[in-house]
Amino acid sequence: MTTEILVTAPDCEIVSTRTINFSRELVYRAWTEPNHLKNWWGPAGFTNTFSEFDFRVGGRWSFIMHGPDKGNYPNECEFIKIERPSLIAWKRHSKPLFQVLATFEELEAEKTKIVFKMLFETANECGKLRPFVVDKNEENFNRLERILEHL
């Protein structure tokens, strides 16, 4: 998989969007500071152990997501584009393979629109995850909003 952001068709993307009542700067901090990110990243009930979070283009993000009932899920990612405070993109080196493009648009002083795109090389790969991740992405946004209330 390339380090360029994939150009995809709609059937190769899973897009989740949420507008939240927090400043873009605060939202960006929650996504880019590991002490905050580890507390909300993932679906409801999951916890994280970060072993590396080198937030720069070419930097690695290595962590294990711990499921609420059972299972540990290793994640190996590489940051491929960063534009503070509006964009973060990374690619996964662990399966399933896809890229993430997260954008943050300031709508008002205390209102930010987040667009979270999962980009796949094929519609088949995208289709395998689509039935599971749409609801899980919403759970992730819910957890983010709860953390932002305390930052």
MDAnalysis code that builds the backbone (N, CA, C; Angstrom):
import MDAnalysis as mda
import numpy as np

u = mda.Universe.empty(453, n_residues=151, atom_resindex=np.repeat(np.arange(151), 3), trajectory=True)
u.add_TopologyAttr("name", ["N", "CA", "C"] * 151)
u.add_TopologyAttr("resid", np.arange(1, 152))
u.add_TopologyAttr("resname", ["MET", "THR", "THR", "GLU", "ILE", "LEU", "VAL", "THR", "ALA", "PRO", "ASP", "CYS", "GLU", "ILE", "VAL", "SER", "THR", "ARG", "THR", "ILE", "ASN", "PHE", "SER", "ARG", "GLU", "LEU", "VAL", "TYR", "ARG", "ALA", "TRP", "THR", "GLU", "PRO", "ASN", "HIS", "LEU", "LYS", "ASN", "TRP", "TRP", "GLY", "PRO", "ALA", "GLY", "PHE", "THR", "ASN", "THR", "PHE", "SER", "GLU", "PHE", "ASP", "PHE", "ARG", "VAL", "GLY", "GLY", "ARG", "TRP", "SER", "PHE", "ILE", "MET", "HIS", "GLY", "PRO", "ASP", "LYS", "GLY", "ASN", "TYR", "PRO", "ASN", "GLU", "CYS", "GLU", "PHE", "ILE", "LYS", "ILE", "GLU", "ARG", "PRO", "SER", "LEU", "ILE", "ALA", "TRP", "LYS", "ARG", "HIS", "SER", "LYS", "PRO", "LEU", "PHE", "GLN", "VAL", "LEU", "ALA", "THR", "PHE", "GLU", "GLU", "LEU", "GLU", "ALA", "GLU", "LYS", "THR", "LYS", "ILE", "VAL", "PHE", "LYS", "MET", "LEU", "PHE", "GLU", "THR", "ALA", "ASN", "GLU", "CYS", "GLY", "LYS", "LEU", "ARG", "PRO", "PHE", "VAL", "VAL", "ASP", "LYS", "ASN", "GLU", "GLU", "ASN", "PHE", "ASN", "ARG", "LEU", "GLU", "ARG", "ILE", "LEU", "GLU", "HIS", "LEU"])
u.atoms.positions = np.array([
    [0.861, -1.191, 0.000],
    [0.000, 0.000, 0.000],
    [0.893, 1.235, 0.000],
    [0.517, 2.175, -0.780],
    [1.305, 3.388, -0.971],
    [1.247, 4.311, 0.249],
    [2.159, 5.287, 0.292],
    [2.095, 6.299, 1.348],
    [1.286, 7.507, 0.890],
    [0.845, 7.516, -0.365],
    [-0.060, 8.551, -0.847],
    [-1.469, 8.209, -0.381],
    [-2.290, 9.227, -0.199],
    [-3.676, 8.976, 0.167],
    [-4.390, 8.387, -1.044],
    [-5.069, 7.279, -0.823],
    [-5.765, 6.594, -1.902],
    [-6.855, 7.473, -2.500],
    [-6.982, 7.411, -3.797],
    [-8.116, 8.011, -4.489],
    [-9.079, 6.863, -4.724],
    [-10.278, 6.976, -4.165],
    [-11.197, 5.847, -4.158],
    [-12.560, 6.226, -4.714],
    [-13.294, 5.189, -5.075],
    [-14.700, 5.334, -5.454],
    [-15.542, 5.143, -4.196],
    [-16.787, 5.601, -4.190],
    [-17.628, 5.456, -2.990],
    [-17.754, 4.021, -2.464],
    [-17.708, 3.020, -3.329],
    [-17.830, 1.641, -2.851],
    [-16.554, 1.120, -2.199],
    [-15.512, 1.946, -2.175],
    [-14.253, 1.597, -1.507],
    [-14.026, 2.453, -0.261],
    [-15.065, 3.154, 0.192],
    [-14.955, 4.050, 1.343],
    [-16.047, 3.763, 2.368],
    [-15.685, 3.914, 3.618],
    [-16.653, 3.968, 4.708],
    [-16.471, 5.341, 5.333],
    [-17.526, 6.150, 5.300],
    [-17.427, 7.532, 5.765],
    [-18.362, 7.729, 6.950],
    [-17.803, 8.234, 8.049],
    [-18.579, 8.585, 9.234],
    [-18.356, 10.063, 9.504],
    [-19.435, 10.771, 9.811],
    [-19.366, 12.212, 10.041],
    [-20.088, 12.554, 11.329],
    [-19.510, 13.496, 12.065],
    [-20.175, 13.964, 13.282],
    [-19.817, 15.426, 13.481],
    [-20.814, 16.238, 13.821],
    [-20.581, 17.619, 14.227],
    [-20.723, 17.669, 15.738],
    [-19.691, 18.205, 16.395],
    [-19.677, 18.231, 17.857],
    [-19.464, 19.662, 18.351],
    [-19.899, 19.916, 19.561],
    [-19.856, 21.260, 20.137],
    [-18.584, 21.494, 20.948],
    [-17.454, 21.379, 20.243],
    [-16.147, 21.650, 20.836],
    [-15.286, 22.319, 19.776],
    [-14.310, 23.103, 20.224],
    [-13.444, 23.807, 19.281],
    [-12.592, 22.813, 18.484],
    [-12.242, 23.208, 17.284],
    [-11.394, 22.360, 16.446],
    [-10.063, 22.091, 17.123],
    [-9.504, 23.086, 17.773],
    [-8.216, 22.919, 18.459],
    [-8.303, 21.828, 19.537],
    [-9.372, 21.849, 20.313],
    [-9.552, 20.844, 21.364],
    [-9.763, 19.454, 20.757],
    [-10.563, 19.379, 19.719],
    [-10.802, 18.101, 19.050],
    [-9.491, 17.549, 18.498],
    [-8.723, 18.402, 17.865],
    [-7.438, 17.974, 17.295],
    [-6.506, 17.451, 18.391],
    [-6.476, 18.134, 19.527],
    [-5.650, 17.663, 20.656],
    [-6.057, 16.262, 21.088],
    [-7.363, 16.001, 21.154],
    [-7.840, 14.685, 21.584],
    [-7.410, 13.583, 20.615],
    [-7.220, 13.934, 19.351],
    [-6.796, 12.962, 18.336],
    [-5.284, 12.813, 18.259],
    [-4.530, 13.791, 18.742],
    [-3.083, 13.798, 18.491],
    [-2.223, 13.676, 19.742],
    [-2.820, 13.728, 20.901],
    [-2.066, 13.561, 22.140],
    [-2.387, 12.180, 22.708],
    [-1.390, 11.293, 22.759],
    [-1.652, 9.898, 23.135],
    [-2.284, 9.721, 24.506],
    [-2.006, 10.607, 25.447],
    [-2.615, 10.470, 26.771],
    [-4.124, 10.678, 26.734],
    [-4.614, 11.402, 25.735],
    [-6.060, 11.560, 25.547],
    [-6.602, 10.478, 24.615],
    [-5.912, 10.271, 23.496],
    [-6.369, 9.339, 22.467],
    [-6.570, 7.930, 23.015],
    [-5.661, 7.472, 23.840],
    [-5.765, 6.090, 24.349],
    [-7.017, 5.876, 25.201],
    [-7.581, 6.964, 25.728],
    [-8.750, 6.847, 26.603],
    [-10.079, 6.801, 25.862],
    [-10.088, 7.091, 24.575],
    [-11.354, 7.071, 23.851],
    [-11.322, 6.288, 22.549],
    [-10.149, 5.941, 22.063],
    [-10.066, 5.316, 20.748],
    [-10.672, 3.914, 20.773],
    [-11.557, 3.672, 19.822],
    [-12.147, 2.352, 19.658],
    [-13.599, 2.305, 20.086],
    [-14.244, 1.178, 19.793],
    [-15.658, 1.007, 20.140],
    [-15.880, 0.959, 21.652],
    [-17.129, 1.039, 22.039],
    [-17.510, 0.986, 23.452],
    [-16.930, -0.254, 24.110],
    [-16.368, -0.062, 25.296],
    [-15.843, -1.174, 26.078],
    [-14.401, -1.535, 25.798],
    [-13.816, -1.016, 24.738],
    [-12.429, -1.330, 24.410],
    [-11.475, -0.423, 25.187],
    [-10.293, -0.947, 25.478],
    [-9.207, -0.160, 26.059],
    [-7.995, -0.317, 25.146],
    [-7.004, 0.522, 25.366],
    [-5.820, 0.533, 24.503],
    [-4.541, 0.550, 25.316],
    [-3.542, -0.106, 24.780],
    [-2.176, 0.006, 25.277],
    [-1.332, 0.487, 24.107],
    [-0.818, 1.705, 24.214],
    [0.024, 2.266, 23.160],
    [1.481, 1.920, 23.462],
    [2.188, 1.396, 22.477],
    [3.615, 1.156, 22.649],
    [4.442, 2.200, 21.906],
    [3.854, 2.816, 20.878],
    [4.546, 3.869, 20.139],
    [3.511, 4.814, 19.544],
    [3.789, 6.106, 19.647],
    [2.938, 7.112, 19.019],
    [3.852, 8.254, 18.604],
    [4.394, 8.150, 17.405],
    [5.337, 9.116, 16.857],
    [4.578, 9.967, 15.838],
    [3.956, 11.036, 16.334],
    [3.038, 11.826, 15.522],
    [3.791, 12.781, 14.600],
    [4.167, 12.243, 13.448],
    [4.811, 12.995, 12.366],
    [4.653, 12.158, 11.114],
    [4.735, 12.791, 9.957],
    [4.659, 12.032, 8.710],
    [5.791, 11.015, 8.698],
    [5.449, 9.760, 8.471],
    [6.418, 8.663, 8.524],
    [6.531, 8.036, 9.900],
    [5.928, 8.664, 10.904],
    [5.978, 8.135, 12.266],
    [5.027, 6.962, 12.435],
    [5.323, 6.134, 13.426],
    [4.546, 4.924, 13.681],
    [3.592, 5.119, 14.851],
    [2.495, 4.390, 14.761],
    [1.519, 4.299, 15.843],
    [1.262, 2.812, 16.047],
    [1.787, 2.293, 17.148],
    [1.631, 0.873, 17.476],
    [0.849, 0.758, 18.772],
    [-0.201, -0.062, 18.744],
    [-1.004, -0.224, 19.939],
    [-1.765, -1.539, 19.886],
    [-2.268, -1.923, 21.040],
    [-3.121, -3.097, 21.142],
    [-4.464, -2.636, 21.678],
    [-5.522, -2.992, 20.955],
    [-6.878, -2.749, 21.442],
    [-7.306, -4.002, 22.191],
    [-7.791, -3.798, 23.405],
    [-8.229, -4.900, 24.248],
    [-9.757, -4.924, 24.237],
    [-10.326, -6.028, 23.771],
    [-11.773, -6.164, 23.707],
    [-12.387, -6.292, 25.084],
    [-13.656, -5.894, 25.237],
    [-14.307, -5.926, 26.544],
    [-14.555, -7.343, 27.059],
    [-14.760, -8.282, 26.174],
    [-15.028, -9.658, 26.602],
    [-13.789, -10.529, 26.496],
    [-13.115, -10.435, 25.384],
    [-11.894, -11.196, 25.164],
    [-11.209, -10.628, 23.943],
    [-9.968, -11.001, 23.773],
    [-9.257, -10.638, 22.560],
    [-8.413, -9.392, 22.683],
    [-7.239, -9.502, 22.108],
    [-6.312, -8.390, 21.977],
    [-6.038, -8.226, 20.486],
    [-6.124, -6.990, 20.011],
    [-6.046, -6.728, 18.588],
    [-4.893, -5.772, 18.296],
    [-3.736, -6.323, 17.841],
    [-2.582, -5.479, 17.522],
    [-2.859, -4.584, 16.314],
    [-2.408, -3.360, 16.388],
    [-2.556, -2.382, 15.317],
    [-1.209, -1.730, 15.050],
    [-0.795, -1.759, 13.802],
    [0.437, -1.105, 13.361],
    [0.072, -0.115, 12.271],
    [0.339, 1.164, 12.529],
    [-0.047, 2.211, 11.596],
    [1.135, 3.141, 11.337],
    [1.042, 3.871, 10.223],
    [2.046, 4.873, 9.868],
    [1.331, 6.141, 9.427],
    [1.711, 7.268, 10.015],
    [1.124, 8.543, 9.630],
    [1.655, 8.938, 8.248],
    [0.740, 9.296, 7.327],
    [1.155, 9.618, 5.966],
    [0.893, 11.076, 5.588],
    [0.023, 11.756, 6.326],
    [-0.200, 13.183, 6.064],
    [-0.763, 13.823, 7.320],
    [-0.227, 14.989, 7.654],
    [-0.681, 15.751, 8.819],
    [-0.728, 17.218, 8.423],
    [-1.882, 17.831, 8.626],
    [-2.044, 19.276, 8.420],
    [-2.753, 19.828, 9.643],
    [-1.978, 20.352, 10.565],
    [-2.526, 20.834, 11.825],
    [-3.326, 22.106, 11.610],
    [-4.517, 22.246, 12.087],
    [-5.361, 21.346, 12.874],
    [-6.516, 20.742, 12.064],
    [-6.292, 20.509, 10.764],
    [-7.430, 20.150, 9.919],
    [-7.423, 18.728, 9.365],
    [-6.294, 18.015, 9.407],
    [-6.235, 16.718, 8.746],
    [-5.197, 15.800, 9.381],
    [-5.565, 14.529, 9.501],
    [-4.633, 13.471, 9.903],
    [-4.942, 12.273, 9.017],
    [-3.907, 11.698, 8.417],
    [-4.097, 10.489, 7.613],
    [-3.050, 9.459, 8.017],
    [-3.493, 8.208, 8.070],
    [-2.564, 7.126, 8.346],
    [-2.958, 5.893, 7.558],
    [-1.984, 4.996, 7.410],
    [-2.259, 3.707, 6.787],
    [-1.940, 2.621, 7.791],
    [-2.700, 1.554, 7.672],
    [-2.503, 0.399, 8.544],
    [-1.533, -0.570, 7.881],
    [-0.600, -1.080, 8.697],
    [0.307, -2.129, 8.240],
    [-0.158, -3.490, 8.738],
    [-1.143, -3.501, 9.629],
    [-1.724, -4.749, 10.126],
    [-3.093, -4.932, 9.466],
    [-3.504, -6.157, 9.346],
    [-4.780, -6.444, 8.683],
    [-5.945, -6.146, 9.608],
    [-7.052, -5.687, 9.072],
    [-7.310, -5.421, 7.660],
    [-6.605, -4.149, 7.195],
    [-6.148, -4.171, 5.953],
    [-5.397, -3.043, 5.403],
    [-6.349, -1.986, 4.851],
    [-6.151, -0.768, 5.294],
    [-6.880, 0.384, 4.766],
    [-6.173, 1.643, 5.235],
    [-6.578, 2.771, 4.694],
    [-6.093, 4.065, 5.157],
    [-7.226, 4.785, 5.867],
    [-6.835, 5.712, 6.737],
    [-7.802, 6.571, 7.404],
    [-7.459, 8.016, 7.057],
    [-8.483, 8.761, 6.716],
    [-8.360, 10.187, 6.472],
    [-9.369, 10.872, 7.385],
    [-8.867, 11.576, 8.393],
    [-9.725, 12.287, 9.348],
    [-9.544, 13.778, 9.128],
    [-10.673, 14.473, 8.908],
    [-10.605, 15.918, 8.734],
    [-11.451, 16.599, 9.799],
    [-11.045, 17.826, 10.111],
    [-11.667, 18.605, 11.176],
    [-11.958, 19.999, 10.619],
    [-13.227, 20.321, 10.487],
    [-13.638, 21.604, 9.934],
    [-14.283, 22.448, 11.020],
    [-13.746, 23.650, 11.228],
    [-14.312, 24.569, 12.206],
    [-15.541, 25.231, 11.600],
    [-16.708, 24.943, 12.164],
    [-17.954, 25.536, 11.690],
    [-18.255, 26.830, 12.425],
    [-17.963, 26.837, 13.717],
    [-18.098, 28.006, 14.596],
    [-17.010, 27.870, 15.647],
    [-16.917, 28.832, 16.547],
    [-15.865, 28.792, 17.565],
    [-15.893, 27.506, 18.389],
    [-17.076, 27.039, 18.713],
    [-17.203, 25.833, 19.536],
    [-17.996, 24.744, 18.804],
    [-17.762, 24.621, 17.518],
    [-18.467, 23.601, 16.733],
    [-17.530, 23.101, 15.641],
    [-17.299, 21.793, 15.619],
    [-16.367, 21.181, 14.678],
    [-17.031, 20.011, 13.978],
    [-16.855, 19.962, 12.675],
    [-17.325, 18.824, 11.885],
    [-16.156, 17.877, 11.658],
    [-16.345, 16.620, 12.051],
    [-15.335, 15.577, 11.850],
    [-15.819, 14.672, 10.722],
    [-14.950, 14.435, 9.759],
    [-15.216, 13.446, 8.716],
    [-14.124, 12.389, 8.835],
    [-14.557, 11.156, 9.068],
    [-13.663, 10.017, 9.283],
    [-13.876, 9.049, 8.128],
    [-12.882, 8.977, 7.232],
    [-12.987, 8.110, 6.059],
    [-12.018, 6.944, 6.180],
    [-12.556, 5.764, 5.978],
    [-11.740, 4.557, 5.864],
    [-11.667, 4.247, 4.370],
    [-10.460, 4.210, 3.824],
    [-10.247, 4.068, 2.386],
    [-9.623, 2.710, 2.085],
    [-10.248, 1.951, 1.203],
    [-9.804, 0.602, 0.858],
    [-9.387, 0.544, -0.603],
    [-8.485, -0.359, -0.916],
    [-8.031, -0.508, -2.293],
    [-9.082, -1.171, -3.169],
    [-9.957, -1.990, -2.586],
    [-10.989, -2.658, -3.382],
    [-12.346, -2.573, -2.682],
    [-13.387, -2.635, -3.490],
    [-14.750, -2.651, -2.945],
    [-14.981, -3.916, -2.129],
    [-14.378, -5.012, -2.536],
    [-14.522, -6.271, -1.807],
    [-13.982, -6.142, -0.380],
    [-12.789, -5.573, -0.225],
    [-12.206, -5.391, 1.112],
    [-13.071, -4.451, 1.950],
    [-13.563, -3.397, 1.341],
    [-14.429, -2.452, 2.039],
    [-15.714, -3.142, 2.489],
    [-16.291, -3.926, 1.603],
    [-17.546, -4.607, 1.899],
    [-17.455, -5.590, 3.043],
    [-16.276, -6.156, 3.262],
    [-16.089, -7.094, 4.371],
    [-16.241, -6.398, 5.721],
    [-15.821, -5.150, 5.808],
    [-15.855, -4.431, 7.091],
    [-17.085, -3.549, 7.271],
    [-17.657, -3.086, 6.176],
    [-18.771, -2.134, 6.256],
    [-19.874, -2.563, 7.233],
    [-20.319, -3.835, 7.233],
    [-21.424, -4.205, 8.136],
    [-21.086, -4.061, 9.622],
    [-19.806, -4.045, 9.951],
    [-19.389, -4.013, 11.356],
    [-18.983, -2.627, 11.833],
    [-18.308, -1.864, 10.975],
    [-17.630, -0.670, 11.480],
    [-18.479, 0.590, 11.522],
    [-19.557, 0.666, 10.777],
    [-20.348, 1.902, 10.786],
    [-20.840, 2.202, 12.205],
    [-21.465, 1.235, 12.859],
    [-21.929, 1.435, 14.238],
    [-20.766, 1.635, 15.203],
    [-19.668, 0.921, 14.974],
    [-18.496, 1.043, 15.856],
    [-17.872, 2.430, 15.744],
    [-17.871, 3.013, 14.556],
    [-17.364, 4.379, 14.399],
    [-18.221, 5.367, 15.181],
    [-19.526, 5.143, 15.209],
    [-20.409, 6.010, 16.002],
    [-20.091, 5.876, 17.491],
    [-19.832, 4.654, 17.947],
    [-19.431, 4.445, 19.347],
    [-18.134, 5.183, 19.642],
    [-17.222, 5.168, 18.696],
    [-15.951, 5.875, 18.851],
    [-16.186, 7.373, 18.997],
    [-17.053, 7.944, 18.163],
    [-17.393, 9.365, 18.285],
    [-18.044, 9.659, 19.639],
    [-18.894, 8.775, 20.114],
    [-19.529, 8.970, 21.428],
    [-18.476, 9.041, 22.524],
    [-17.501, 8.141, 22.459],
    [-16.435, 8.139, 23.467],
    [-15.606, 9.411, 23.384],
    [-15.331, 9.871, 22.170],
    [-14.585, 11.118, 21.981],
    [-15.318, 12.286, 22.641],
    [-16.613, 12.382, 22.417],
    [-17.369, 13.490, 23.002],
    [-17.326, 13.472, 24.525],
    [-17.377, 12.284, 25.121],
    [-17.300, 12.190, 26.586],
    [-15.943, 12.656, 27.101],
    [-14.878, 12.302, 26.398],
    [-13.529, 12.734, 26.821],
    [-13.390, 14.246, 26.671],
    [-13.915, 14.799, 25.580],
    [-13.786, 16.242, 25.351],
    [-14.457, 17.069, 26.446],
    [-15.485, 16.538, 27.058],
    [-16.150, 17.255, 28.148],
    [-15.217, 17.493, 29.330],
    [-14.135, 16.716, 29.428],
    [-13.220, 16.807, 30.573],
    [-11.867, 17.423, 30.213],
    [-11.703, 17.841, 28.961],
    [-10.417, 18.448, 28.584],
    [-10.467, 19.965, 28.774],
])
